[in-house]
Amino acid sequence: MSIATDTGMNPRNESSPPLVAAGIVVAALVASYAPNLYQLGLQWADEPNYSHGFLVIPIALVILWQRKDELKFAALRPMALGWLVVAAVLAARYWSFERNEPWFENISVLPLLAGLALAFGGWPLLRWCLPALGFLIFMFPLPASVNLYLAGPLQRVATLGSTALLQAFGLPVLAEGNIIYIGASKLEVAQACNGLSMLVSFITLVTATTLIMARHRPSWERGVLLASTIPIALIANIIRIAATAWAYQLLGEARGQKVAHDTAGWAMMPIALGLVYIELKLMNWLVVEESVDEKLIIPTTFSAPTRAPVKKGV
């Protein structure tokens, strides 16, 4: 005879309520940031300098997919600290909204995602997704104040660098302010030619390449590659301006501007990528990784030779 233990209730997965609650919270946050993402999309579509923003989120997802084997689900531990971070970020976002600071309001999504990762999986989940979260910063255009602060110095560097390059190749040029005089022609290095927009796009491209394609290379090579993005972008912009000046000299100011200006602008990214390729080749030539043959390894410890036991006569 058996005793019935059925209470009339079907067993349920105990993890279902937390998952449902988490899904509701994430859906509410996505709906809250939808207007910000929509405005970012309009800016990517209207400004060619930031059109790479459409690629940032897909590249971040590829980074997470490549790191999927490094995620240990057994080590995930939700932390209440993550929800405190989320609350603090939402408060800061409200403050930015009231002060009409759209850039800070938009970029608040990054610490918000970090707080959610901490809340759902603790430090292991946050460490796993941190490279992808860091890459998402490239989908935000630079603040207007940063553009104004960097435009002047970059414009001056482009003028002086291109002038020095042209003089090194024997072309008689003279720079006054941000105007380069080539014989009877003059080339104005406008504020739009400072290379800042190309610099942002190039850093985005090289960072994505480093995180996806060069992730198995030595850490020092990846660090050198990332650190060299700024000088390489500046060199590419200087080469573009110098090529335009040569066109002014050979074709005249009117025809040179029509033929060379846009063509040299399109060539900036291929030039920069070519310099990156040369840099990788130089690192491969200068640093040779030695492979050790196990057969040639000399043991550092020696054991005393064993001797056969000596039989004693009876």
C-alpha positions in Angstrom: 0.0 0.0 0.0 1.5 3.4 -1.0 0.8 6.7 0.4 -0.1 9.5 -2.1 2.2 12.4 -1.7 0.8 14.5 -4.6 -0.3 17.9 -3.3 -2.0 18.8 -6.6 0.8 21.2 -7.6 3.1 20.6 -10.6 6.8 20.9 -9.9 8.3 24.1 -11.4 11.8 25.2 -12.0 12.9 27.4 -9.1 15.0 29.6 -11.4 12.0 30.6 -13.6 10.8 33.6 -11.4 14.3 35.2 -11.3 14.7 34.8 -15.1 11.3 36.3 -15.8 12.1 39.2 -13.5 15.5 39.7 -15.2 13.8 39.7 -18.6 11.3 42.3 -17.6 14.0 44.6 -16.2 16.2 44.2 -19.3 13.2 44.9 -21.6 12.3 48.0 -19.6 15.9 49.3 -19.8 16.0 48.6 -23.6 12.7 50.5 -24.1 14.1 53.4 -21.9 17.2 53.7 -24.1 15.5 53.2 -27.4 15.2 57.0 -28.2 18.9 57.4 -27.5 19.8 54.6 -29.8 17.5 55.9 -32.5 19.2 59.4 -32.4 22.6 57.7 -32.6 21.4 55.8 -35.7 20.3 59.1 -37.3 23.7 60.6 -36.6 25.5 57.6 -38.0 23.4 57.9 -41.2 23.8 61.7 -41.6 27.5 62.1 -40.7 29.9 60.0 -42.9 32.6 60.5 -40.3 30.7 58.3 -37.8 29.1 55.8 -40.2 31.2 53.1 -38.7 28.8 53.2 -35.7 26.5 50.7 -37.5 29.3 48.1 -37.3 30.2 48.5 -33.7 27.4 46.4 -32.1 27.8 43.5 -34.6 31.6 43.5 -34.0 31.0 43.5 -30.2 28.7 40.4 -30.6 31.5 38.7 -32.6 33.9 39.4 -29.8 31.6 37.8 -27.3 31.1 34.8 -29.6 34.8 34.3 -29.9 35.1 34.3 -26.1 32.2 31.9 -25.5 34.5 29.0 -24.5 36.0 31.2 -21.8 32.7 31.6 -20.0 32.3 29.2 -17.1 28.6 29.1 -16.2 29.3 27.2 -13.0 31.4 30.2 -11.7 28.6 32.8 -12.2 27.3 34.3 -9.0 24.7 37.1 -9.1 25.7 40.1 -7.0 23.4 42.7 -5.3 26.2 45.2 -6.0 25.3 45.2 -9.6 21.8 46.5 -8.9 23.3 49.4 -6.9 25.5 50.2 -9.9 22.4 50.2 -12.2 20.5 52.5 -9.8 23.4 54.9 -9.6 23.7 54.9 -13.4 20.0 55.6 -13.9 20.3 58.5 -11.4 23.3 59.9 -13.3 21.4 59.6 -16.5 18.5 61.5 -15.1 20.9 64.3 -14.0 22.4 64.4 -17.5 18.9 64.6 -19.0 17.9 67.5 -16.8 21.2 69.4 -17.6 20.7 68.7 -21.4 23.9 66.7 -21.7 23.0 64.2 -24.4 26.5 62.7 -24.7 26.7 61.7 -21.1 23.1 60.4 -21.2 23.9 58.2 -24.2 27.2 56.9 -22.9 25.6 55.9 -19.6 24.5 52.7 -21.3 28.0 51.3 -20.9 28.2 51.4 -17.1 24.6 50.2 -17.1 25.5 47.1 -19.1 28.5 46.5 -16.7 26.1 46.8 -13.7 23.7 44.3 -15.3 26.5 41.8 -16.0 27.6 42.2 -12.3 24.1 41.7 -11.1 23.4 38.6 -13.2 26.8 36.8 -13.1 29.1 38.6 -10.7 32.8 39.4 -11.5 33.3 36.3 -13.8 30.6 37.5 -16.2 31.8 41.1 -16.1 35.4 40.1 -16.9 34.2 37.9 -19.7 32.2 40.6 -21.5 34.5 43.5 -20.6 36.3 43.6 -24.0 33.0 43.8 -25.9 31.7 46.4 -23.5 34.8 48.5 -24.0 34.5 48.3 -27.7 31.0 49.7 -27.6 32.5 53.2 -26.8 33.3 53.6 -30.5 29.6 53.8 -31.4 29.4 57.2 -29.7 30.5 60.3 -31.6 33.0 62.5 -29.8 31.6 65.4 -27.7 31.6 68.8 -29.4 34.0 70.1 -26.7 36.5 67.4 -27.6 36.2 68.2 -31.3 36.9 71.9 -30.6 39.8 71.2 -28.3 41.6 68.8 -30.6 40.8 70.4 -34.0 43.3 73.2 -33.7 46.4 71.2 -32.6 45.7 68.4 -35.1 45.2 71.0 -37.9 48.6 72.5 -37.0 50.3 69.1 -36.9 48.9 68.3 -40.3 50.2 71.6 -41.8 53.7 71.4 -40.3 54.1 67.6 -41.1 53.0 67.9 -44.7 55.2 71.0 -45.2 58.2 69.2 -43.9 57.5 66.1 -46.1 57.2 68.2 -49.2 60.4 70.1 -48.5 62.2 66.8 -47.9 61.2 65.8 -51.5 62.5 69.0 -52.9 59.3 70.9 -53.5 59.6 74.6 -52.6 56.8 75.2 -50.2 56.2 77.7 -47.4 53.6 77.4 -44.5 52.0 80.5 -43.0 49.5 79.6 -40.4 47.5 76.8 -41.8 48.1 77.8 -45.5 50.7 76.0 -47.6 52.1 78.1 -50.5 53.3 76.0 -53.5 54.7 78.4 -56.0 51.8 80.5 -57.2 49.2 78.2 -55.7 48.1 77.9 -52.1 46.6 75.1 -50.2 44.6 75.8 -47.1 44.6 73.0 -44.5 41.0 73.6 -43.4 39.7 72.6 -40.0 37.8 69.7 -41.6 41.2 68.4 -42.8 42.7 67.9 -39.4 42.2 64.1 -39.6 40.2 63.7 -36.4 37.3 61.9 -38.0 39.6 59.5 -39.8 41.5 59.0 -36.5 38.3 57.8 -34.8 37.4 55.5 -37.6 40.9 54.1 -37.9 41.2 53.5 -34.1 37.8 51.6 -34.3 39.0 49.5 -37.2 42.4 48.6 -35.6 40.9 47.9 -32.2 38.4 45.5 -33.8 41.1 43.8 -35.8 43.2 43.4 -32.6 40.3 42.0 -30.6 39.1 39.6 -33.3 41.9 38.6 -35.6 45.0 39.3 -33.5 43.7 38.0 -30.2 46.1 35.1 -30.2 49.1 37.2 -30.8 51.4 38.1 -27.9 50.1 40.8 -25.6 53.0 43.1 -26.3 52.3 43.0 -30.0 48.6 43.9 -29.5 49.7 46.7 -27.1 52.1 48.2 -29.7 49.5 47.9 -32.4 46.9 49.8 -30.4 49.4 52.4 -29.2 50.5 53.1 -32.8 47.0 53.9 -34.2 47.2 57.6 -33.4 50.6 58.3 -35.0 49.7 56.1 -38.0 46.5 58.1 -38.6 48.4 61.3 -38.3 51.0 60.1 -40.8 48.2 59.0 -43.3 46.6 62.5 -43.0 50.0 64.2 -43.6 50.6 62.0 -46.7 47.1 62.9 -48.0 47.8 66.7 -47.7 51.2 66.3 -49.2 49.8 64.4 -52.2 47.2 67.1 -52.7 49.9 69.8 -52.7 51.8 67.8 -55.3 48.7 67.8 -57.5 48.4 71.6 -57.0 52.0 71.9 -58.2 51.6 69.6 -61.3 48.0 70.4 -62.3 47.4 73.9 -61.0 45.2 75.0 -58.1 41.8 74.6 -59.7 42.4 71.3 -61.4 44.5 69.9 -58.6 41.8 70.6 -56.1 39.2 68.9 -58.3 41.3 65.8 -59.0 43.3 65.2 -55.9 41.4 66.4 -52.9 38.6 63.8 -52.8 40.9 61.0 -54.3 43.5 61.6 -51.6 40.7 61.6 -48.9 39.5 58.2 -50.0 43.1 56.9 -50.0 43.7 57.7 -46.3 42.3 54.5 -44.9 44.2 52.2 -47.4 47.4 54.1 -46.6 46.8 53.6 -42.9 46.1 49.9 -43.2 49.2 49.5 -45.3 51.3 51.1 -42.6 49.7 48.7 -40.1 50.7 45.8 -42.3 54.3 47.1 -42.5 54.3 47.5 -38.7 53.2 43.9 -38.2 55.9 42.7 -40.6 58.6 44.7 -38.8 57.6 43.2 -35.5 57.8 39.7 -37.0 61.3 40.4 -38.3 62.7 42.1 -35.3 61.4 39.6 -32.7 61.9 36.0 -33.4 60.3 33.5 -31.1 62.6 30.6 -30.3 61.2 27.1 -30.3 62.9 24.7 -27.9 63.4 21.1 -29.1 62.6 18.7 -26.2 65.2 16.2 -27.4 68.0 18.8 -26.8 66.9 19.7 -23.3 69.7 18.7 -20.8 68.3 17.6 -17.5 69.4 19.7 -14.6 69.2 17.0 -12.0 71.0 13.7 -12.1 70.1 10.5 -10.2 72.8 8.3 -8.9 73.3 5.2 -11.0 71.8 2.0 -9.6 74.1 -0.9 -9.0 73.1 -4.5 -9.1 73.0 -6.2 -5.7 76.1 -8.2 -4.8 75.5 -11.8 -3.9 77.4 -13.0 -0.9 78.7 -16.5 -0.8 77.5 -18.8 2.0 
